[in-house]
Amino acid sequence: MEQNPAHGYCRLSFFDKRFFPYLILIPVVVGITVYILPDQKMLLSHYLRKQMLEEALSLISENRIDQIADSKYAVLAAEIYRKTGSPDQAIPVLEKLHRRDPENSVYLRELIRLYESTRDPGKQISALERNAGTGPSDLLSLKSLISAYGYRGEIEKQVGAIIRLIRLEEKLAPENRFPEIEDPGLIPKIVNDPMIEAVTRELIRLPKQNDRTGENWFLDELIRRLYTYRFNRIYEIENGGPSDLETAVIRLLEAYVGAGMLEEGTACAKGLDRKWNQGARNRLHLVRVLRWNRQRDEAVDLLAQVRLEFKHDSDILSEIAAIAADLGDIRTAIRAFEDIVGKEFLDPIHHDSIHSDPAKKRNKDSVSKDRANLAKIADLYLEAGSFEKAYRLYERLALNEGACGSGVSKMLQAAEYLKNRNFALRAASKVKQMCPENPGVLLAAAEMLQAAEAEKEAAFFYDEYLRRNPSDIDAAHRLADIYTWQAKPHRAYGVYKKLVGMGAGDSRVMEKMVQAAAEAGSPESLKEAVRLAVQDAPQDEKLHGRLAELLVSRELIPEAIEIYGDCLKRHPLDRNIRLNILERLYLFYQWTGNAGKACEVASMASEENPENFQMASSAAIAWMEAGMTANGIFYLERAAEIKPDHIQTRMHLARTYEQTGRVDEMILQLEDLEASGNLVRDGRMLLIDAYLDRKEGEKALRHLKSYAALSSLTFEESLKLARAYELSDRLPAAAGIYRELGEKNSEDAAVLSELGNRLLWIDDPDGAVGMFEKALRLDPLNPTALKGSGSVYADKNMPEKATRRLNAYIRLNPDDYLVQYRLGELYRSIDQESRAVAHYDRSLSLIRKALPVKPDLRISKHE
């Protein structure tokens, strides 16, 4: 037996030397497990980094994510779900974890990312609003919140968030304002960019300078546009460099013009000019932007201001003049050039004395030096209608050239516009001195003198020109006309005779030749003229008829009878000849304005041959032109009976029925055309209009549907189809057409607003307000859409939106007393009595102005 019992126990302990190696191995294994083998977060992060997403999902499935309290593991798992296209599986889990630990911002930030992935802006905004505080770390959340508000169209909240962001940035150093920029090397470029600096300065200044206690839509819009501009500018810097400074300035100024804040835009442009020492460059950019936006009056006003400020800077004045000329602001362009050259140099007495006083040769040198500017001023004078000033400058330039150059042609052009005999003769004398052999200048001088009614001198230059260019038929005609006006028919006859001899004698020339011969009073010349005309066109019976009519109009009856006698000798006297003569007489009376005789002769011709379509048509036209529509209808009906397939005549008859109020007969005529398949598009629309006027919607609908099956309807025709549906009590179909038209014209604010009104008319306020809102997105100042949407919101008991829209409308149309009254009602409904009374008073004032009698419409402010 062992003497020491404990000795046996000790033999079994681990401290026995046989178990001592195992004792050392235990801590080694534990260390390897803890410090060498990765935990699940490390594995998950490794899988994510290596894009081993299937392995990561397998690991997540082994551990229920909603039972893990480790935020880092939960966020990693959420990121894996998001990358595998299943962010919706992680959202409920993170929402549950966030409810357990609402102070844990890690969950909230990850939820924001997941909401953005699933395009749930409502929840994203809610999360961002909880996460966006006022500390430096909240910049990213605020910027995301601004984007989300913009996506949702919550303008006021977006602007408020922008202002919060800017105020937060004010507290930070510039290099700390852009935490979203991953490349630290870009930060100095962004911070030092002059446009980023300028727009940030504006975003800081505008909310402070303007009163934001009341609604200021224009300011809000400007802040939004400026923020968007800065965002895009940063994006450009991030992606390879921004646009050039000039383009960047123009885009910035477009934001001001687009927001309707011209005064602020002018101040910004002026500030940039001063800060960058650029004179007026940026204000001139603003002028261009205004011009592009069709705000010509504002552009002209600003350009005039700049000119007054820089009236001694020739470089800026030259640029102002060029812009003003492009803008059509001729006055400002002229004044700018005058400032460059000097008004005393343009004084008429001053420049007339240049050529009479040899001591002023230096002024001629000045003309040479400033020739380009003087030529531009002269062109502008001409465009502005200051023809005398233009002439004097062109004359000076022409004399300075000392040869037959372009200045002479310009001088003649200005003299022609003047239509002043004295200046015309003055210019002609210069032409004789400088360009006596130039055919083009001689012709221009002749035309100028003719415009100034200096016929004698004009004839001289035409004659000189034709000596050098005898083949110009037009010039010969003008010379002959001048001889005719000068009562020199023998000379006119000589010119016409030459034209006929050249083979340029058409029937009109021959008629004039005969007329000139008749006016010359020489029987031999007249016989010669008639003989030449008949010989040159022996088979032209129409010419012979016109010659006879010409002779009749000059009361040369025997000569006319001779012409008609020759015609009768060449043709047997039969019915056709009689009809032909009647036709000619009809035309003659038409030419001479003898409507009564024309009607009589045309009726005789039609009665002579009642089956002749042309005769009946001519008689109808004659009576209608004479104002005797009833007689015209008689012959028009005859023509339609003779040729029932002549669509033009049938349509003429239908339109005449409409004009005379015989709508039933018009409808019968058009329905007959339709039955025969000959109803043209215009006729069908005329018939449809008649049905719509009679409120016969079903008939109009039948025609419109059948026509729509053959071809697509135009916009106006589609409106008629919708109207037909309305008259047929098919309002949903009408509304459907209006919506379809809205989709086809989604970029036309005027069309959308009109469609909104039509939907409102058929009691579809939801569809109407949709159209109005689309129109306002394209044109925020569209008065129809502002008024219509305001009315709908008022009917829907949405006073805040209604007052906002109607207030915007009356800023454009303050004299609409109905809207003023409705605003009074709206403000009264929300207990804003003072505003209500103000609008009531304004409405009553407008009504008083409109009424011929001024009744007592005063209302107590306590009513």
Buried (B, 14 or more C-beta within 10 A) or exposed (E): EEEEEEEEEEEEEEEEEEEEEEEEEEEEEEEEEEEEEEEBBEBBBEBBEEEBBEBBBEBBEEEEBEEBEBBEBBBBBBBBBBBEEEBEBBBEBBBEBBEEEEEEBBBBBBBBBBBBBBEBBEBBBBBBBBBBEEEBEBBBBBBBBBBBBBBBEBBEBBBBBBBBBBBBBEEEEBEEBBBEBEEEEBBEBBBEBEBBBBBBEBBBBBBEEBEBEEBBBBBBBBBBBBBBBBEBBBEBBBEEEBBEBEEBBBBBBBBBBBBBBBEBBBBBBBBBBEEBEBBBBBBBBBBBBBBEEEBEEBBBBBBBBBBEBBBEBBEBBBBBBBBBBEBEBBEBBBBBBBBBBEEEBBEEEBBEEBBEEEEBEEBBEBBEEBBEBBBBBBBBBBBBEBBBBBBBBBBBBBBBBEEBBEBBBBBBBBBBBBBBEEBBBBBBEBBEEBBEEBBEBBBBBBBBBBBBEBBEBBBBBBBBBBEEBEEBBEBBBBBBBBBBEBEBBBBBBBBBBBBBEEEBBBBEBBBBBBBBBBBBEBEEBBEBBBEBBBEBBEEBBBBBBBBBBBBBEBEBEEBBBBBBEBBEEEEEEEEEBBBBBBBBBBBBBBEEEBBEBBBBBBBBBBEEBEEBBBBBBBBBBBBBEBEBBEBBBBBBBBBBEBBBEBBEBBBBBBBBBBEBEBEEBBBEBBBBBBEEEBBBEEBBBBBBBBBBEEEBBEBBBBBBEEBEEEEEBEEEBBBBBBBBBBBBEBBEBBBBBBBEBBEEBBEBBBBBBBBBBBBBEBEBBEBBBBBBBBBBBBBBBBBBBBBBBBBBBBEEEBBEBBBBBBBBBBEEEEEBBEBBBBBBBBBBBEEBEEBBBBBBBBBBBBBBEEEEEEEEEEEEEEE
